[in-house]
């Protein structure tokens, strides 16, 4: 399950509201009150991968792991003219993806309920459960057995630590607000926040198909990296943007 986190809080403090399109929209740090809207948007607008197929309830619990993590970053775009500041877009990720996943795998109080929620979602979605058994069960079992057989070796003295990489796990904008610049504003805010905490790179993954956003990242000037097929047969490409100083 951890391998699905790419995609996929005590975040740096930001101004509560940042003026946006014609004064009607604003960006602010995501909070628990935004999770229902964020999870529904994720399932509807980002259907690629296993997690969205498990439903909004599971996605809401998964998104909460980012908001509750010191490594998580969440920003929402809200329509201030709508009742209760309607969420029209969001970005979610980790300023240090390796640190976030390590923390998650070690915290059983978070990981076990998340895994149980995933199993509960599969129990009421037999077609998804069959897909998981067909595409993921064997690799997961091999990985678990491989971890048990792995010998952990101490780091060599004087070894150079890997640069901090932030991962933008989810970026979504409601269809009626697209081409308004909200997506670019959310990306810029995410990059700004992770850069403040020492990230050297930001990575994002997107489908190369009609539901993907390859053109969006290329217009932003992000570097196209590796591409591959997911267990479900979707083609995915990684994009990368340098935000830290060069070595």
N, C-alpha and C positions, 0 to 999 in steps of 0.2 A: 504493500500500500504506500509506503514511503516514496517509492519510485514515481508515483503518480503526482507528487506534490508540485512539480514544476508546471504542470499543466495543460505557478498551481508553485492592550498594548501600552507599552511605555515607549511610544514613538517620539522622535524629536518634537518638541513643542512648536506649533505653528500658530500664526494668527488665526483666530476663530473663523474669520471670514475673509476671503480674498475676492475683490471685485472681479466680475467676469463679464459675459456678453451683455452689453447695454444695461448694466446694473441689475439685471434680473436674475442672473445666475451667480453662484458663489461656490468656492471650494472650501472645505473644512475637513478636519480630521474625522475619520470614520469612528463610530462608537457602536455600542450594543444596540441602540435604538435603530440603527441603520441596517442591521443584519437581515431582517425580514425582506426588505426591498432589495438588498444586495444579493441575497440567495436566490430570490425569484428571478432577478435579472440574469444571474449567472446561468441558471438552468435554461432560460428562454433564449438567451443571446449567445451563450458559449457552450453549445451542446457537444463539442468534441471531447472525447475521453471518457473514462469510467465514472468519475465523480459526478458529473451532471446527470448521468443516467440513474443515480441513486436518489435523486429527488432533492427538493429545496430544504427539507428538514436536515438531511445529512450535510448538504453544502453549508447550511447555517452553522452547524457545529464545527465543521472544518474551517470556515472563515474565522470563527471565533478564536481558533488557535493562533492565528496571526495577530488579532487585536489584543490578545492576552500575552503575547510574547514580547520580550524586550527587543527582539530582532525584527518584529513585524512592522509593516507600514501600510496604512489604509487611508485613502482620501476619497471623499465623495463630492460630486457636483450636485448642488441642490437648486431647485427652482424656488426662489424666495417669494415669488408671487403666488405660489400654490399653497393650499392649506398644509401646515406642518412641514414646510420645506421639503417638497417632494424630491426624492433622489432620482436624478436623470442620468447619472453615470458614476462609475467608481473605478478605482485602481487599487489593487491589493498585491502585496508581495513581502519580501524580506530584504532588509538591508545587508544581511549576511546569510545567504541561503544555507551554507554549510553549518553555521552555528545554529540556525533555526531547526534544521532537520535533526542535528545531534541532540539538541535540547528536547525535541519532541519524542524522539525514540527512547530517551532516558526517563522521561516523566510518565510513569505508568498511570498516574491519576488523570492524565489527558489522553494518552494513547489508547488505553483499554476502553474507555467509554466511546472514543471515536471508532475503534474497530468494531465494538458491539453495535454501534449505530449503523455502521456499514453492513454488518450481517443482518440486522433487522430490516434494512432497506432491501437487501437481496431476497429475504424470505418472502416479501410481498411482491417481488418482481422476478418471477421464475425465468423469464426470457433473458433478463440481465444476468441472473445467476448462471444460467447455461453458458452464456457468452464468456463469463469470467472463468468457468471451469475449462472451457475450450481454449481460451487464449492466454490465461495467466496462471492457472494452478500449477502446471509443471515447472515453469520458470521460477515461481515463488518458492516451491519446495526445494529446487536445486540451490537457490540462493541461500535459503535457511540452512541447509545442510553444509553448504560451502562456508558460511559464517562460522559454524561450529568447528569446522576443521581448520580454520585460519589461525595461525599463530601471530599474535600481536607483538611486533618488534619495537623496541624503544627507538625514538627519533635520534638520528645521529647528531652529535655535538656540532654546532655551527651551521646546521641546516637552515635553509631560507624558507620562511613561512610562505604559503601560497597567498597571492593577493586576494583581498576581500571582494567577493562577487555578489552583487545584489541580483535578485531575480524578481521580475515583474510577473507574478503568477496569473493575474486576471485583470483585464481592462475591458470595460463594457460601457457603451453609451446607447441610450434608448433611441430607436430608429428616427423618431420625430425630431431629435436634437442632433443628428449627425450632420456633418458638413458645417457645423457652427464653430468649430475650433475647440470643442470641449475635450475631445480625445487628446489633442496635442497639449492642452493645458494640464490635463491630468498626468500625462507622461512627464512634462517639464517639472511639475511639482514633485512627483515621485523621485526623479533624478536629483532634484535639489535636496530633498530630504536625505537620500541615501549617501549623497556626496558629503554632506555635513558630518556623517558618522564614519567616514573613512573608506567607503566602497571605491574600488578602482575600476570596476566594470559593472554594467547593468545588462542582463540578458532577458530575453523574452522569447517565447515559442508560440508559433501560430501555424494553423493549417495552411497548406499551399493550395487548397481547394477554394470553392466559391464562398465558403464561410470564413475563410481566413483573412488576414490583414497584412499580407506581404507588401502590397503597394503602399500601405500606410507607413510601415517601418522604413521602406526604401525612400519615401519622400522625406522622412526625418533624417536620412543620412546614416542610418544604422547599418552596420556591416553584416551581410548575410553569411552565415556560418554553415554548420552541418545540417543535413536533412536526412530523414529516415521515415520508415513506416512504423506506426504504432501497432500494438497487438491487435487493434480493431481494424487495421488496414488503412488508416488515415495517414496521409503524407504530411509531415510536420517539418518546419524549418526553424532553426535558432537564429535570432538576430542579437547583435552585441553592440554596445555603445560604451566608449571609454569616457569615464567621468573623473578619474583621479589623475594625478600627475604621471608623466611617463618615467620609466626607470632611468 
